């Protein structure tokens, strides 16, 4: 069965975006490396992801994520903010399910189809799992992550930890649960400007 994996970049003080949804500093590791997403080395792995430029361990982590993900679940706010910068060839290249209170017809952009789900996180994950087959379902957005944690539906967390204190913005772990959620660290990869840490959610 597909695993549900939260894959997100976060500041040391726990924010996934700064004021006014600013992510430039947090996402710098995706664009300041030496290996381009459309290089000979990774062209077959990263179609539609030509703007990415990573180095060393970050390249391996990014390629691994794209290879292992068969579907994505995100919040409507994440979609609304990202739709324009993603352009007509979004980096996902897999089915994307958008949690929303507002219905909308499917949006098809290149190899990515956005389906809007209005009946909750369980429904979105069920559809995403069916679409992903044996691959993972990746989560995007703080609210989506929080809903999944509270419902006990999250299997793994991969944090791309950036050594910066943002001070304000969108916190990742807020309103999750009054109970402890135990995690088991399974991997740490140091890279230029970021540390990639992976955890298993202990259930």
N, C-alpha and C positions, 0 to 999 in steps of 0.2 A: 504493500500500500504506500502511496505517496506520503512523504513527510511534509509537514507544514513548517516552514522556516522563515523566521523574521530576519531579514538581511538589510541592515541600515547603518548609515554613518552617523556618529554621535560625538559631540564634544565631551571633554573630560568631566564637565559639570552636568551632563545629561540631556543636552538639547540636540534635536535633529534639524533645527533651523533657528536662525536668529530672528530679531525683530524684522517685521515686514517680509517674513518668509525668506530671508537672505540665507543662501546655502553656499555662496561662493567660496568662503574660506574652508568650510567643512568638506566640500567636494573637490578641493584643489588636488588631492592625491589622484583623482581620476583623469586629470588633464595635464599634469606637470611632469610626467615620466618620459621615457625614451622609446617605449614600444608602442607604436600606433595601432589602433584597433583594426586598421585595414592593411597592416604590414603583411608580408609574405608569410610570416610565422603564424599569424592568427586570422588571416582572412576567412578561412573556412569555419572558424569558430565564432567570429564576431560580425556577421553580416548586419548592416544597418547600424553599426556602432563605431563608425569611422572617427568620430570626434574624440573617443577615449584615447588617452596616452598615458600608460602606466609603466612602472618599472619593477623588476625583480619579483618579490613575493606578491606584490599587488596584481601583477599581470596574471600570475598563476591563480590567485583567488578569484579574480574577475572572470577568467575563462572557465574555471570550475563552476562558478555560479550559473553562468549562462548555459553550460553544457547540462547541468543537473536539473535546471528548472523547466517544468513542462507547462506551467500556468502561473499567473500572478493574481493576487487579490489586493486591491487598494481602495482607499476611501475616495469619495467624490471630490473632496477638497484637493487631494493629491492630483487627481485627474485634471481638475480645472486649472490648477497652477501649472501643471506640466504639459498640457495639450499643445500650447503654442511652441515652447522651446523644443519639444520632441519632434515637431514637424510632421511631414508626410511619411517618414520612415522611422517610427519609434524604435528604441533599442531593445524592446522586449522580444519580438519575433515569436511570441506564443500567445495563446488566448489570455486576455486580461478581464477580470470580473471586478466591476466597480460598485462598491457599496454606496447606496444613495437612497435618500427619501424621495427623490424626484426621478420618475421614470424617464427614459429616453431610448430612442431606437439605437440599435447597434451601430457602432462607428468602426469602419474598416479602413485601416491605413497600412498599406503594403501587407506584410505578413502578420500584422497584429490586429486582432479583433477585440474591441472593447464592448463587453456586455454589461448592462446596468442592472443590478440586483437590488430589489426594494424590500425583500422579505428577510433580511438579517444575515448575520455572519455565518450561521450554520448552513444556510442555503447557498451562500456564495462559496464556501469551502467545499460543499458537496459537489457543486458544479465544476469547481476548479480541479478537484481530485479526479473527477471523471475525465476531464479534458487532459490532465497531466499524465494519465496512465501510470507507469512505473516511476515517473520522474517526480521531483518535488514541486510543492506549491510555495511560491515566495510571497511574503506579505510586505506591503509598503504602507507607511503612514502611521502616526502615533495612535490615532483612535482605533484603527484596525488592529494594531498590535495589542492595545489594551483590551479590546473586546475579546480577542482570541485567548489572551491570558486568563481573563476572568472566567471564560467558558471552559477552560482546560483543554483547548484545542491546538495549542502550540507545542511542537515537538523540539525545535531547536532555535537558537538565537545566534546570529552572527553579527557582531558589532565591529564596525570599522572605526576604531577609536582614534580621534584626532587630538593631538596635544595642544588644545586651546580651551580657554574658559570664555564662553560666549556671554554668560551673565543673565541673559533673558532670551525669550523666544518660545519655541514649542518643545516642552519636555517630553521625553519618550515614555518614561515610566511614571504615570500619574493615573490615579483612579483605577488601579489594577485589582487590588484585593486587600482585605484586612488580614488575610492569612499569609504566612511565609510561602514563597514559591522558591523551592530549592533548585539550584542549577549545578550541573557538573561540567567543569571546564574540560573540553576535549581537544582544543588546539589553540596555539598562539603563534602567529607569524608576524615578525617585525619587518617593516618595509619603510621606505622613505616617506616621512611625514605622516605615518599612520601605523597602527598596530591592529591586526586582524585577530579577533578573539572569538572563538566558537564555543557554545555551551549546549548541553543537552538539558531539556526541562525534565526534572525528576518527577515522575507521576506515581 
